[in-house]
Structures are given as C-alpha cells and as structure tokens.
C-alpha cells in the first residue's frame, strides 16, 4: 500500500508502478494521511440510484469510485489518461471518459454506466447486435464501445459511416479490427429504422 | 473547511479561492485528472468551476463572439463553425469526443500547454481574455497571456471568465500534424485567418515553441503580395510565405517529433493553409 509523503508531496514510492494499490488503477494514499490527503463524503447519482461515497480521497476519479467503491465494474480501467475510451460513461447525457472526471465534482450529475443501459439481466439492442455480429473478442473495450455507440445512435439515429467512425475515434479496440463493431452499429440502425417504419 | 469547493456563482468561486489559496482550479479535468491519476499531482484543495453560470454560454455579437470559459470544445465544434471556423476546426481535433464533451476553452487556456490546440487560433484571432478576481476584472490580450510552458499571467485568486474572439470576414484554416486523425496531441499545428476587410493574414502556430507564436514577417510579407480583390497571390509568394513561417518557429525535439521534422511540417501546413485560403 502506498503511503503519502509527510511533506505533502508525492513520494518516490508512488511513482513506482510496483507499489500500485492492489485493487489496480490509481495509487491512492492510505487513510493515515488524512490531513495531507483529505477525505470527502458525498452522494453520486448512478444509473438512477443515489449512492453514498464515504470517506473517499478527494482526488479519486469517477472511474475509480464506480469500480472500487460503488460496485459498478462495467466501466474498464486501462489508460487512466483519456486515451482509450474503455471507461466511457454518460454524464448528464454527455459521453465522457470517467477516468478524467473528478468523482467529487460529479455530484448533482446523472451518471449512466454500461450497467445502467438496460435493466438487470437484459440486453440492449446495441449489446445484442455486438453478440450477433461477433463484435466481441477479448471484450475489454466493449463496454466503452457500447456506451459510445448507444450515445451516437440515440443522438443521431441516421449517423453516417464517417460520423460513426468519428464517434468511436476515442475508443481503442486492439482485437477485432473494428469491422464487426461497425457491422453491429449498422445492424442496430437497420433494426431501429424498421421499428420506426 | 471542505477541500473541494463547488461554487454556483462567480462570487462564491472567488470567495472559495480566497479561503483555499492553494486550490487547483478545475474545469473539464481532462489534463488535471491525468496528472492526479499518475500520482504527479496531489492537490490540497480543488475549486470546481463547472457550476459557475458566469462561465457558461456564448454571445454572438456583431464584431466578436463572447465565449464563456466553461464552453466545451463540443459546443465550439457543433455550434460556432459559422462564426469562428478555425476555432471550430481546432475544436474537432481536440482529443476524442469524450474529451471534447468535458474539456473547456478556459481549461485549455489555464493549462497553457505548448500543444493546446485552441491557443494558436485565439492568438491569430487577437482574442482577449477576461480575468476576474475579488479586485474586479481585467482584460488581457491573448498575445500577453501565455508566458512560457504551462505558464500564464493568471494570478492567484484570478479566474478566466470570458474569451472574446473577434469575428473576421475571410477564409480560415486549422491544420494539425499528428500520428492519426483522432485522439492525438499535436506535433505541430497552424491556424491561418484571413481578414479581408483589414487586409491582414494572421498565422498562429502551436507545438513549435514554448508558447503559441505568430509569424509576423510571414504575415506582413504575404499581406503585401495578395491581390485583395481577387484574393490570390503569386505561387512563388505562397512558397516564400511557408519559408518565413518555418523561420519564425523554435521547435524542440521530444517524444512526439524532432525539431527538424516540426520545422519542415509547420512549413508544409502553413503553405497548405494559405493555398486553401486563396482563390
């Protein structure tokens, strides 16, 4: 477990990836450093429920709080610098990288994670299309892809191929080559078109 | 005292900064959170600005657009392409859709990265910034705002509230060099704004010096070469313009590119931006 520098700075140990918090992700100070790294208690609105975040370090990202404190591990933790999109969530309807949102500043916003796109045990049309098109290989990027494409399909139902590519330009997939992800997107568009007709 | 303040007015924000003098100002968080996530920063306190209404929205006036510092790149990209074409084009190249939904123009200015994509456009546009503090407001020209790598004239207790961008009549271009079209930090970028009324050409350059820079010699050279009625210029003058732009920059070698590559690339994109702007 990492320990805070008594000077209030960042100890060398915190830069060493081998000392990373065993839960993965951000290095978090232990609770003994409460005066250097003050704690906050607040409530976040996640998937329609008000959830208490108790005694959390003020610097924690929304991603960390969702995964490690609120039992919502669908948003994935990979780059922690907004590059990969695997932690994508909707915040007041806007697609954001939850690793780059300060959780303590997300108070008052409606947060929707991949878990909240449908009811428990149900699949959305986007999720089903991913399965049917074989768009999932290792699966790590898929929650972010699903949230990003759900956002686009809801916002812009007739989005073109280029708009779709731009919409997931911040979501990296290293397995599939994207082709089947694109096919899943087109399947949902066609299904929704038929449903409207 | 709470270590995070979430003021809902500018007055409360300035009070919070007064009460928490070491506080980090937080806008979209897309730069700040990366530093926190990697353990490079452990801020003792945060003043979060996203609820401050004085930083929201924009107003399109006859001669300028008055942008709130809290306006996101998504809003600039989607809503202001008509009034501020180069800024909207730059907005579209900032990070990813996820980043653009969170990141703000005020955050881009406050971070003042040499690679901040909005900064060369604001510099070329002769934008001015409104900075508020408990002592009142002051207006700072963009040309004086950034003083070095991630350094600005913003004083403790001050908050960027508005960004005033003059509207120009004429073509505008923004070009950026990176390893892909999306989600990339620029190796170099160039904003070219033509003012047909004032008969000036403004060239703003990013990632080629500690601060965003202009290319004054290249600008005055090409302004004298352009046939302003036809909006055309001799081919050799366009080439010369690119050379003068190249000579105006002081790039460094880093993990994104070498100084030599940046000099060459900035010459190419400056020339291309001019070619696209002329008839």
Interface residues (C-beta under 8 A of the other chain):
Chain A: X4 X8 X9 X10 X14 X15 X25 X26 X27 X29 X36 X37 X38 X40 X58 X59 X61 X80 X81 X82 X83 X85 X88 X91 X94 X95 X96 X97 X99 X100 X101 X102 X104 X105 X107 X108 X148 X166 X167 X169 X170 X171
Chain B: X2 X3 X4 X6 X26 X28 X29 X30 X32 X33 X34 X36 X37 X38 X39 X40 X41 X42 X43 X44 X45 X46 X48 X50 X51 X74 X95 X96 X97 X98 X99 X101 X102 X181 X182 X183
